[in-house]
Amino acid sequence: MIDIHCHILPGIDDGAQTIEQSLLMANAAVDEGITQIIATPHHKNGRYDNYKTDIHTHVTQLNEKLNEAQIPLTILPGQENRIYGEMVQDYEKGELLSLNNGGKYIFLEFPSNHVPRYAKQLIFELQLVGLIPVIVHPERNQELIERPEKLYELVSDGALTQVTASSVIGKFGKSIRKFSYQLIEHNLTHFVASDAHNTTSRGFNLRPAYEEIEKKFGISQRYMMMENAELLIQGETIHLESPLQIKKRFLGIF
């Protein structure tokens, strides 16, 4: 398996704080059957700034430690970018990092409670420079939960999305789990990833999430999402179906 979203680099954000914690996370990932991880430290989220060149350095150092410890895991470079207006300019300046440095897919994180008004325009501008934005954990965004038609519009405009494994198996509560299911059912999400920060409160849960997806939606859905992760790291075009609107029921209850 490939995990495209993880905070395994030590000491640079709210994920692993030491190399020892990074190695514990690496062993936990291997135990789940994960062979490659895109390290995606936070960038421009108000607490952490992690620029492209620095991330490359940290990825190289962690891979060296993994080799020394004989842990069969490869770390690839990535970045979790909190949305901001100058993303295109900063990408062109070499400050932003596409996933696996492939020049095709880039993570886009919204604030937890809303979607900025300029998101639609920014997604358009990112695509103009050849990037496909991947909106991370939309199932945990309050505005998208309340107004899923907004996510439908963004996906229809060319954005992709990634749900969190822990959301799929109910670690963030029943309502987020239910919304995650709706996103899968309505072709509004394309990847599942761990967003792991540690081995305790924010672990991987990737294998059980895929098992849950297979149980709920069938084996073809599971393997399509698994293959999408592989296609992403290769910079290839992923599998996707036309997005569908989530219909609200009476009193606004899904």
C-alpha positions in Angstrom: 0.0 0.0 0.0 0.9 3.6 -0.6 0.1 6.4 1.9 0.0 9.8 0.3 -0.6 11.9 3.4 1.5 11.5 6.6 3.4 13.6 9.1 6.3 11.3 9.6 9.2 13.8 9.3 10.7 14.5 12.7 10.5 17.8 14.5 9.1 20.1 11.8 5.4 20.2 12.5 2.8 18.5 14.9 3.7 15.0 13.7 6.7 13.0 14.8 8.8 15.1 17.1 12.0 12.9 17.2 13.7 10.5 14.9 12.7 7.7 17.3 9.1 8.6 16.9 9.5 8.6 13.1 11.0 5.1 13.2 8.1 3.9 15.4 5.7 5.3 12.8 7.7 3.7 10.1 7.5 0.3 11.8 3.7 0.7 12.3 3.3 1.6 8.7 5.2 -1.5 7.6 3.0 -3.7 9.9 0.0 -2.4 8.0 1.5 -3.3 4.7 2.5 0.2 3.6 5.6 0.3 1.4 5.8 4.0 0.4 4.7 7.2 2.2 4.5 10.7 0.9 5.7 12.9 3.8 3.4 15.9 3.9 4.4 18.4 6.6 2.2 21.4 7.2 3.0 24.6 5.3 1.6 28.1 5.8 -1.1 27.0 8.3 -0.3 29.8 10.8 2.0 27.6 12.9 4.4 25.9 10.5 6.3 26.8 7.3 8.1 24.0 5.6 9.6 24.9 2.2 10.3 22.6 -0.7 14.1 22.5 -0.4 13.9 21.9 3.4 11.4 19.0 2.9 13.7 17.4 0.4 16.6 17.5 2.9 14.4 16.0 5.7 13.2 13.2 3.4 16.7 12.3 2.4 17.8 12.2 6.0 14.8 10.0 7.1 15.4 7.6 4.3 19.0 7.2 5.4 17.8 6.4 8.9 15.3 3.9 7.6 18.0 2.2 5.6 20.3 2.0 8.7 17.5 0.5 10.7 16.6 -1.9 7.9 13.0 -0.8 7.8 11.5 -1.6 4.3 9.8 1.7 3.8 10.5 4.6 1.3 9.6 8.2 2.1 8.7 10.5 -0.8 8.5 14.3 -0.7 5.3 16.2 -0.3 3.7 19.1 1.5 0.3 19.9 3.0 -0.4 23.5 1.9 -3.0 25.5 3.8 -4.8 27.5 1.1 -3.6 31.0 0.5 -3.8 33.5 -2.4 -0.2 33.4 -3.6 0.1 29.7 -4.0 0.7 29.9 -7.8 3.4 32.6 -7.5 5.1 30.6 -4.7 5.0 27.4 -6.7 6.6 29.2 -9.6 9.3 30.6 -7.2 10.1 27.0 -6.1 8.7 27.2 -2.6 5.8 24.8 -2.9 6.2 21.1 -3.5 4.0 18.9 -5.6 3.4 15.4 -4.4 6.5 13.3 -5.0 7.8 16.4 -6.7 6.0 15.2 -9.8 4.8 18.5 -11.0 1.2 17.3 -11.3 -0.7 16.9 -8.0 -0.6 19.3 -5.0 -2.3 19.2 -1.6 -4.7 21.9 -0.7 -6.0 22.2 2.9 -9.0 24.4 3.9 -9.5 25.8 7.4 -11.6 23.4 9.5 -14.7 25.5 9.6 -15.1 27.1 6.2 -14.0 27.3 2.5 -12.4 30.6 1.5 -14.3 32.5 -1.1 -11.3 32.5 -3.5 -10.9 28.7 -3.4 -12.7 28.3 -6.8 -10.5 30.8 -8.5 -7.3 29.5 -7.0 -8.2 25.9 -8.1 -8.6 27.3 -11.6 -5.3 29.2 -11.4 -3.4 26.1 -10.1 -4.7 24.1 -13.1 -3.5 26.8 -15.5 0.1 26.1 -14.4 -0.4 22.3 -14.8 -1.3 21.4 -11.2 -4.2 19.3 -10.0 -5.2 20.3 -6.5 -6.1 17.5 -4.1 -8.3 18.8 -1.3 -7.4 17.0 1.9 -9.9 15.7 4.5 -13.0 17.5 3.1 -15.1 15.3 5.3 -13.8 17.2 8.4 -14.6 20.7 7.0 -17.7 22.1 8.7 -18.9 24.2 5.7 -18.6 21.2 3.3 -20.5 19.0 5.8 -23.3 21.6 5.8 -23.1 22.5 2.2 -21.8 19.5 0.2 -22.8 21.2 -3.0 -19.7 23.4 -2.6 -17.5 20.3 -2.8 -19.4 19.1 -5.8 -18.7 22.4 -7.6 -15.0 22.2 -6.8 -14.7 18.6 -7.9 -16.7 19.4 -11.1 -14.1 22.2 -11.7 -11.3 19.7 -11.6 -10.2 19.4 -8.0 -9.6 15.9 -6.5 -10.1 15.0 -2.8 -8.6 12.7 -0.2 -10.5 11.4 2.8 -8.8 10.3 6.0 -8.6 6.6 6.9 -9.6 7.3 10.5 -12.7 9.1 9.3 -13.7 6.1 7.3 -13.6 3.8 10.3 -15.3 6.2 12.7 -12.4 7.6 14.7 -13.7 11.1 14.2 -17.3 10.2 15.1 -20.3 8.8 13.3 -21.3 11.9 11.4 -17.9 12.3 9.8 -17.9 8.6 9.0 -21.3 8.9 7.4 -20.2 11.9 5.3 -17.0 10.1 4.2 -19.3 7.3 3.0 -21.4 9.8 1.1 -18.3 11.3 -0.6 -17.2 7.8 -1.8 -20.7 6.9 -2.9 -21.1 10.1 -4.9 -17.6 10.0 -6.6 -16.6 13.1 -4.6 -13.4 11.6 -3.3 -10.5 9.8 -5.0 -8.0 8.8 -2.4 -7.9 7.5 1.2 -4.7 8.3 3.2 -3.7 8.1 6.9 -2.9 11.7 7.8 -1.0 9.9 10.6 0.8 12.1 13.1 2.0 9.4 15.6 1.4 5.8 16.7 -1.1 6.6 19.4 -3.9 9.2 19.0 -3.4 9.7 15.2 -2.2 6.4 13.8 -2.4 5.0 10.2 -5.6 2.9 10.1 -5.1 2.6 6.4 -5.6 -1.2 6.1 -8.8 -1.2 8.2 -10.1 1.7 6.2 -9.6 -0.1 2.9 -11.2 -3.2 4.4 -14.2 -1.0 5.4 -14.4 0.5 1.9 -14.4 -3.0 0.4 -17.1 -4.2 2.8 -19.3 -1.1 2.1 -18.6 -0.4 -1.6 -17.1 -3.6 -3.0 -13.6 -4.7 -3.9 -13.4 -2.7 -7.1 -13.8 0.6 -5.2 -11.0 -0.5 -2.8 -8.6 -1.3 -5.5 -9.4 1.7 -7.6 -8.5 4.0 -4.7 -5.4 2.0 -4.0 -4.4 2.2 -7.6 -5.1 6.0 -7.6 -2.4 6.4 -4.9 0.1 4.6 -7.1 -0.9 6.6 -10.1 -0.5 9.8 -8.1 3.1 9.1 -7.1 3.9 8.2 -10.7 2.4 11.4 -11.9 -0.1 9.6 -14.0 -3.8 10.3 -14.6 -6.0 8.7 -11.9 -9.2 6.8 -12.2 -12.3 8.9 -11.6 -16.0 8.8 -12.1 -18.3 11.8 -12.8 -19.2 13.5 -9.5 -22.8 13.3 -8.2 -24.7 15.8 -6.0 -25.4 14.7 -2.5 -29.1 15.3 -2.0 -30.2 16.7 1.3 -33.3 15.2 3.0 -36.0 17.0 4.9 -34.8 19.5 7.5 -31.3 19.4 6.0 -30.4 16.0 7.3 -28.3 13.9 5.0 
